[in-house]
Amino acid sequence: MYLWIKALHVAFMVTWFAGIFYLPRLFIYHADTTDSLSLERFVVMERRLFAIMTIGAVLTLVFGLLLLGLNTALLTAGWFHVKLALLAGLAVYHYRCLLWMRRLKAGERPENTRWLRWFNEIPVVFLLGIVGLAVAKPF
């Protein structure tokens, strides 16, 4: 049963990260557009993608907690504590996506998209750290 739960945990983590990687790219396109039809389309696309990625995040958490309940020894592993810290950072990033989505919907657009382009790259750090720790278990 443990391996099936782990498979679901990983599958929903992939769903979460798919949204985390694509949503900020939509923000860049949204910020760069000016016509009302495109602006409305981006609002809808962002809202739907955020909902899907939030479902992925919640199910990743649910299956992760089930795994932890079945293997409480994880709480004694140093790598697991670092992974939890990275997950907390990812949750903050997820929330920041919500804030950007609301700002763009309200018509607030940055003068240039340089910050959004950097913001779009941050999830790579989380992904490499979380997957690297979970696979290698270095300490």
N, C-alpha and C positions, 0 to 999 in steps of 0.2 A: 504493500500500500504506500509506503514511504516514497518509492521511486515514481509512482503515478502522481502523487501530490507534488513532488519535485518537478516533474514534467509540466504540470499545469502552472506551477509557479514560474517556470522559465518561459512558457508560452505567453502568459499574460504580461510578464516583464518585457517581452519583445513587443507586444501590443503597446504598452506604455511608452517604451522608447521610440517606437515608430512615430507616435504623436509628438513626443518631446523633440524629436529631430525635425519634424516637418512644420509644426505650428509656428516657430519663430521665422521660418522662411516665408510663411504666409504673411506674417507681420511686416516683413520687408516689402513684399509685393503690395500689401495694403497701404503702407506708408508712402509708397512711390506712385500710387494711382490717384487720379483726380476726378474721373467721371463717376456719377452717382450710381449707375448700374453696377460697375465694378466694386465700388465701395460697399454696396448692399450685399453683393455676392461674397465678398471677403468676410463680412460679418457672419453670414450664414455658415460659410465653410469653417471659419475659426470656431464658432460655437459647436458645431457638430464634431469636429475633430477633438476639441477639448473634452466633450462628453465621452467620446470613445476612449481617449487616453486616460480619463479619470476612472472609467470602468476598469481599464487595464491596471491602473495603479491600485485600486481597491482590491481587485482580485489577486494581484501580486501580493499585497499585504495579507489577505486572508490565507492564501496558501503558504506564505512564508511563516505566519504565526502557527499554522497547523504543523509545519515542519519543525518549528522550534518546540512546540508542545510534544512532539514525538522524539525530539533529540535535544533535551535541555542542556546537554554537555556543550553545545555550541556557545552557551553563555560564558564558558571558561576560556574560550579561545580568543587570543588577542586579535587575530585577523578579523574575527566576527565583530568585535567592537568597532574597528575601523570601518568595516562594511556598514554597520549601523549608522555611523557618523556620516558616511557618504550618502546613505539613503535619506538621512535627515536633510542634508544639503540638496538632494534631488527633490525632496518634498517642497523645500523653499523655492527652488527653481520652478516647479510646477505651479506654485502659488503666484510667483512673479509673472508667469505666462498668463494667468487669469487677470492680473492687474493690467498687463499690456493689452490684452484683449478688450478690456473695459475702456481703457484710454482711447484706443483706436476707434472703437464703436462710438464713443462720445465725440469723435472728430478731432481729438488731439493727435497731431502727427509730429514726429521729430523733424527738425530742419534738414538733417541728413540721417542716413540709416547706418552710419558707421558703428554706433553702439549696438544696434540690433544685429548687425553682421557678426560682431564679437559674441554677443549674447547667444547667437545661434550655434556657436562652437563649444560652449561650456559643457553640454551633455556628453561630449566625447570623453572628457575627464572622468565624469561619473561612471560612464559605461566601462571604460578600461579599468578603473579602480575596482568597481564592484565585481565585475566578471573575473578580473585577475585574482582578486582575493578569494573569491568563492571557489575558483578552480585550483589555484596553486596552494592556498592555505599556508602562506609563508612563515607564520609565527603563531 
